[in-house]
């Protein structure tokens, strides 16, 4: 399996190419969603996006919702989960919210769109490629105000030799995985490219980074995954 980043600034959506060896090389662009992220508002109860079959042959479109580590509650139903899409045609996929109780924070899910190509029985060796798009899905609670800069809500501190990042807010914060401790400019890797509401990390700092740490430079992204200017947050000492 080969993974390639989509052309967005933060590698939060990926394309996975699965190759099956069989004689002429064939190129597959696969199923292409119209957006790089899906937003579902609890107040609406559902949303939908178009997925286009960019190949020159029909294919089965498989759509699947995935939970994330520590949060696998079934919140969204996709329809249709499987359908045939003709070459060059577009299929509407609906995201129906089915939360058993009202939401109080943003929730994060992933959705995959994969085109399964029909079997080619013509003679000769070929390479068949299934292209899988993997996008984030952000679910907004009813009444939660829009915030274009949720990274400003993060709390950063140093406790002994550890960097502590805390998200006390109701917002999913997207950012590059690498942050820099200043003034040493020591690089620290976050465990993922997002911080969930009410999530907290403690990361070991190199000695040179912890000794005189004053601030942290992070590289945030918009809800759609596009990078914005870096942001420098002051570090609280504990």
KAGILIN-V155638 format. One record per residue. N is the residue number from 1. RES is the residue in one small letter. OMEGA is omega in radians with two decimals (999 if undefined). NEAR is the number of other ideal C-beta (glycine too) atoms within 12 Angstrom. Layout:
# KAGILIN-V155638
N,RES,OMEGA,NEAR
N,RES,OMEGA,NEAR
This chain:
# KAGILIN-V155638
1,x,3.13,15
2,x,3.13,14
3,x,-3.12,16
4,x,-3.12,16
5,x,2.98,19
6,x,-3.11,27
7,x,2.98,14
8,x,-2.92,25
9,x,3.14,24
10,x,-3.04,34
11,x,-3.10,27
12,x,3.04,35
13,x,-3.09,36
14,x,3.04,26
15,x,3.13,32
16,x,-3.13,23
17,x,3.11,24
18,x,-3.05,21
19,x,3.05,19
20,x,-3.06,19
21,x,3.10,12
22,x,999,19
23,x,2.96,14
24,x,3.08,13
25,x,3.11,14
26,x,3.13,25
27,x,3.11,18
28,x,3.07,32
29,x,2.98,23
30,x,-3.10,37
31,x,-3.05,42
32,x,3.08,32
33,x,-3.06,37
34,x,-3.11,21
35,x,-3.11,28
36,x,3.10,33
37,x,3.12,36
38,x,3.11,40
39,x,3.08,33
40,x,3.11,36
41,x,3.13,23
42,x,-3.13,29
43,x,3.12,17
44,x,-3.14,17
45,x,3.13,21
46,x,2.98,25
47,x,3.12,28
48,x,3.03,26
49,x,3.08,29
50,x,3.08,21
51,x,-3.06,37
52,x,3.00,28
53,x,-3.07,34
54,x,3.11,26
55,x,-3.13,29
56,x,3.10,17
57,x,3.11,25
58,x,3.12,20
59,x,3.02,36
60,x,3.09,26
61,x,3.07,41
62,x,3.12,29
63,x,-3.04,38
64,x,3.07,25
65,x,3.13,35
66,x,3.02,24
67,x,3.07,19
68,x,-3.09,27
69,x,3.12,14
70,x,-3.14,13
71,x,-3.10,24
72,x,-3.14,14
73,x,3.12,20
74,x,-3.08,17
75,x,-3.01,32
76,x,3.01,36
77,x,3.10,22
78,x,3.04,36
79,x,-0.05,19
80,x,3.09,22
81,x,3.11,22
82,x,3.09,19
83,x,3.09,26
84,x,3.11,20
85,x,-3.13,34
86,x,-3.14,20
87,x,3.10,21
88,x,-3.12,17
89,x,-3.10,23
90,x,3.11,21
91,x,3.05,33
92,x,3.09,22
93,x,-3.12,38
94,x,3.06,27
95,x,-3.07,38
96,x,-3.11,23
97,x,3.13,34
98,x,3.13,21
99,x,-3.13,24
100,x,3.13,9
101,x,3.14,13
102,x,-3.14,15
103,x,3.08,29
104,x,3.08,19
105,x,3.01,30
106,x,3.09,39
107,x,-3.09,39
108,x,3.04,42
109,x,3.01,36
110,x,3.02,31
111,x,3.07,43
112,x,3.03,32
113,x,-3.11,46
114,x,3.08,33
115,x,3.10,41
116,x,-3.07,29
117,x,3.11,34
118,x,3.13,21
119,x,3.13,13
120,x,-3.10,18
121,x,3.14,8
122,x,-3.08,12
123,x,3.10,9
124,x,-3.14,12
125,x,3.13,14
126,x,3.00,21
127,x,3.11,20
128,x,-3.08,28
129,x,3.03,28
130,x,-3.08,31
131,x,-3.13,39
132,x,3.05,35
133,x,-3.10,41
134,x,-3.02,35
135,x,3.00,38
136,x,3.03,41
137,x,3.12,41
138,x,-3.13,45
139,x,-3.10,45
140,x,3.07,34
141,x,3.08,28
142,x,3.08,21
143,x,3.13,14
144,x,-3.12,25
145,x,3.07,13
146,x,3.09,17
147,x,-3.10,21
148,x,-3.13,18
149,x,-3.07,22
150,x,3.12,34
151,x,3.09,37
152,x,-3.12,21
153,x,-3.14,26
154,x,3.07,38
155,x,-3.11,27
156,x,3.12,43
157,x,3.04,28
158,x,3.10,33
159,x,-3.05,23
160,x,3.13,17
161,x,-3.06,21
162,x,2.96,24
163,x,-3.13,40
164,x,3.04,31
165,x,-3.04,37
166,x,3.07,25
167,x,-3.12,30
168,x,-3.01,19
169,x,3.11,27
170,x,-3.01,27
171,x,2.93,36
172,x,3.13,42
173,x,3.12,45
174,x,-3.11,41
175,x,3.07,43
176,x,-3.03,32
177,x,-3.12,24
178,x,3.02,23
179,x,-3.11,37
180,x,3.08,31
181,x,-3.08,37
182,x,0.20,27
183,x,-3.07,17
184,x,-3.09,23
185,x,3.09,20
186,x,-3.12,29
187,x,3.10,23
188,x,-3.13,35
189,x,3.00,21
190,x,-3.11,32
191,x,-3.11,22
192,x,-3.08,26
193,x,3.06,32
194,x,3.04,40
195,x,-3.07,38
196,x,3.04,34
197,x,3.09,30
198,x,3.09,23
199,x,-3.08,30
200,x,3.10,23
201,x,2.96,29
202,x,-3.05,21
203,x,3.14,32
204,x,3.11,20
205,x,2.96,31
206,x,-3.08,21
207,x,-3.11,14
208,x,3.13,17
209,x,-3.07,29
210,x,-2.96,27
211,x,-3.06,17
212,x,-3.06,19
213,x,3.14,37
214,x,-3.09,24
215,x,3.11,27
216,x,3.09,40
217,x,3.12,30
218,x,-3.06,38
219,x,-3.03,29
220,x,3.09,39
221,x,3.07,35
222,x,3.13,29
223,x,3.13,34
224,x,3.02,23
225,x,3.14,31
226,x,-3.10,23
227,x,3.02,23
228,x,3.14,23
229,x,3.09,15
230,x,-3.11,21
231,x,-3.13,27
232,x,-3.14,22
233,x,3.11,33
234,x,3.14,18
235,x,3.03,33
236,x,3.12,19
237,x,-3.14,18
238,x,999,17
